């Protein structure tokens, strides 16, 4: 998968790509082959504030919590619809992801 990603983004000798990952155990394995031009950087353990999207899981999976799911298609359909709904709820997203210490957007100089 890393090789396919590197090809897709054009990583190589003349283009370096940094891929930021959390420390989930399934994001690495011993002897993992890392393609040329790709660098894996891991977030500190137990630091969800460094990955603001982590705070959004409760919004995304809310429609599925404590429900009987009759088919395997339902979670994908429900989460897809929920993500579409969340694109219209910018205030909810911002309130969960904008930490006080996070750098503010600045116009390029």
NUKE-395957 format. One record per residue (C-alpha): x, y, z; chain. Coordinates in nm, 4 decimals, always signed. Each point is the difference from the previous one (the first is absolute). Layout:
+----------+----------+----------+------+
!        u !        v !        w ! unit !
+----------+----------+----------+------+
!        X !        Y !        Z !    A !
...
+----------+----------+----------+------+
***
This chain:
+----------+----------+----------+------+
!        u !        v !        w ! unit !
+----------+----------+----------+------+
!  +0.0000 !  +0.0000 !  +0.0000 !    A !
!  +0.2860 !  +0.2392 !  +0.0771 !    A !
!  +0.1503 !  -0.0657 !  -0.3428 !    A !
!  -0.3327 !  +0.0767 !  -0.1691 !    A !
!  -0.0372 !  +0.3182 !  +0.2072 !    A !
!  +0.3556 !  +0.1108 !  -0.0855 !    A !
!  -0.0653 !  -0.0570 !  -0.3727 !    A !
!  -0.3327 !  +0.1855 !  +0.0155 !    A !
!  +0.1486 !  +0.3113 !  +0.1632 !    A !
!  +0.3211 !  -0.0128 !  -0.2025 !    A !
!  +0.2365 !  -0.0587 !  +0.2934 !    A !
!  +0.3552 !  -0.0774 !  -0.0960 !    A !
!  +0.3486 !  +0.1407 !  -0.0298 !    A !
!  -0.1236 !  +0.3468 !  -0.1061 !    A !
!  -0.3171 !  +0.0179 !  +0.2102 !    A !
!  -0.0039 !  -0.0780 !  +0.3721 !    A !
!  -0.3305 !  -0.0780 !  +0.1706 !    A !
!  -0.0513 !  -0.0148 !  +0.3757 !    A !
!  -0.2838 !  -0.2262 !  +0.1122 !    A !
!  -0.1190 !  +0.0725 !  +0.3537 !    A !
!  -0.1420 !  -0.3010 !  +0.1887 !    A !
!  -0.1320 !  -0.0609 !  +0.3467 !    A !
!  +0.1456 !  -0.2816 !  +0.2077 !    A !
!  -0.2683 !  -0.2590 !  -0.0711 !    A !
!  +0.1658 !  -0.3409 !  -0.0076 !    A !
!  -0.1335 !  -0.0813 !  -0.3457 !    A !
!  +0.1776 !  +0.3012 !  -0.1555 !    A !
!  +0.3375 !  -0.1700 !  +0.0037 !    A !
!  +0.1661 !  -0.3376 !  +0.0158 !    A !
!  +0.3562 !  -0.1255 !  +0.0364 !    A !
!  +0.1923 !  +0.0167 !  -0.3253 !    A !
!  -0.2497 !  +0.2334 !  -0.1676 !    A !
!  +0.1307 !  +0.1048 !  -0.3429 !    A !
!  -0.0181 !  +0.3775 !  -0.0375 !    A !
!  +0.0226 !  +0.1231 !  -0.3604 !    A !
!  +0.2584 !  +0.2567 !  -0.1071 !    A !
!  -0.1218 !  +0.3538 !  +0.0579 !    A !
!  -0.2459 !  -0.0976 !  +0.2732 !    A !
!  +0.0646 !  +0.0718 !  +0.3671 !    A !
!  -0.2241 !  -0.1301 !  +0.2767 !    A !
!  -0.0320 !  +0.2213 !  +0.3076 !    A !
!  -0.1945 !  -0.1295 !  +0.2993 !    A !
!  -0.1932 !  +0.2191 !  +0.2411 !    A !
!  +0.0787 !  -0.0248 !  +0.3678 !    A !
!  -0.2000 !  -0.2690 !  +0.1817 !    A !
!  -0.3182 !  +0.1169 !  +0.1734 !    A !
!  -0.0048 !  +0.3391 !  -0.1699 !    A !
!  -0.3344 !  +0.0335 !  -0.1815 !    A !
!  +0.0392 !  +0.3792 !  +0.0094 !    A !
!  +0.2712 !  -0.0400 !  -0.2645 !    A !
!  -0.2518 !  -0.1668 !  -0.2299 !    A !
!  -0.3130 !  +0.2170 !  +0.0200 !    A !
!  -0.2073 !  -0.2449 !  -0.2078 !    A !
!  +0.0074 !  -0.2437 !  +0.2952 !    A !
!  -0.2508 !  +0.2230 !  +0.1794 !    A !
!  -0.2518 !  -0.0506 !  -0.2820 !    A !
!  -0.0586 !  -0.3744 !  +0.0447 !    A !
!  -0.2854 !  +0.0568 !  +0.2447 !    A !
!  -0.1777 !  +0.2123 !  -0.2614 !    A !
!  +0.0583 !  -0.2550 !  -0.2759 !    A !
!  -0.1034 !  -0.3167 !  +0.1835 !    A !
!  -0.2844 !  +0.1552 !  +0.2013 !    A !
!  -0.2747 !  -0.1449 !  -0.2297 !    A !
!  +0.1372 !  -0.3537 !  +0.0516 !    A !
!  +0.0518 !  -0.0035 !  +0.3761 !    A !
!  -0.2216 !  -0.2426 !  +0.1964 !    A !
!  -0.1888 !  -0.1167 !  -0.3096 !    A !
!  -0.0545 !  -0.3378 !  -0.1568 !    A !
!  +0.1629 !  +0.0017 !  -0.3426 !    A !
!  -0.1919 !  -0.2484 !  -0.2183 !    A !
!  +0.2348 !  -0.0006 !  -0.3045 !    A !
!  +0.3638 !  +0.0757 !  -0.0756 !    A !
!  -0.1058 !  +0.2670 !  -0.2512 !    A !
!  -0.1794 !  +0.2072 !  +0.2634 !    A !
!  +0.3085 !  +0.1310 !  +0.1838 !    A !
!  +0.1613 !  +0.1170 !  -0.3254 !    A !
!  -0.3229 !  +0.1654 !  -0.1175 !    A !
!  -0.0693 !  +0.1576 !  +0.3394 !    A !
!  +0.3539 !  +0.1341 !  +0.0449 !    A !
!  +0.0067 !  +0.1261 !  -0.3595 !    A !
!  -0.3232 !  +0.1920 !  +0.0560 !    A !
!  +0.1303 !  +0.1296 !  +0.3328 !    A !
!  +0.3227 !  +0.1281 !  -0.1583 !    A !
!  -0.2021 !  +0.1806 !  -0.2683 !    A !
!  -0.2133 !  +0.1542 !  +0.2763 !    A !
!  +0.3088 !  +0.1089 !  +0.1927 !    A !
!  +0.1336 !  +0.1953 !  -0.2987 !    A !
!  -0.2835 !  +0.2443 !  +0.0702 !    A !
!  +0.0817 !  +0.0290 !  +0.3726 !    A !
!  +0.3208 !  +0.2018 !  -0.0100 !    A !
!  -0.0572 !  +0.1546 !  +0.3439 !    A !
!  -0.0252 !  -0.3457 !  +0.1625 !    A !
!  +0.3169 !  -0.1130 !  -0.1774 !    A !
!  +0.1950 !  +0.3149 !  +0.0866 !    A !
!  -0.1045 !  -0.0041 !  +0.3637 !    A !
!  +0.1473 !  -0.3494 !  +0.0379 !    A !
!  +0.3163 !  +0.0388 !  -0.2056 !    A !
!  +0.1272 !  +0.3534 !  +0.0627 !    A !
!  +0.2145 !  -0.0237 !  +0.3109 !    A !
!  +0.0962 !  +0.3321 !  +0.1581 !    A !
!  +0.3679 !  -0.0704 !  -0.0623 !    A !
!  -0.0471 !  -0.1075 !  -0.3649 !    A !
!  +0.1544 !  +0.2524 !  -0.2439 !    A !
!  -0.2540 !  +0.2257 !  -0.1688 !    A !
!  -0.0228 !  +0.0217 !  -0.3781 !    A !
!  +0.2150 !  +0.2777 !  -0.1414 !    A !
!  +0.0135 !  +0.1466 !  -0.3456 !    A !
!  +0.3177 !  -0.0946 !  -0.1879 !    A !
!  +0.2643 !  +0.2707 !  +0.0135 !    A !
+----------+----------+----------+------+
***
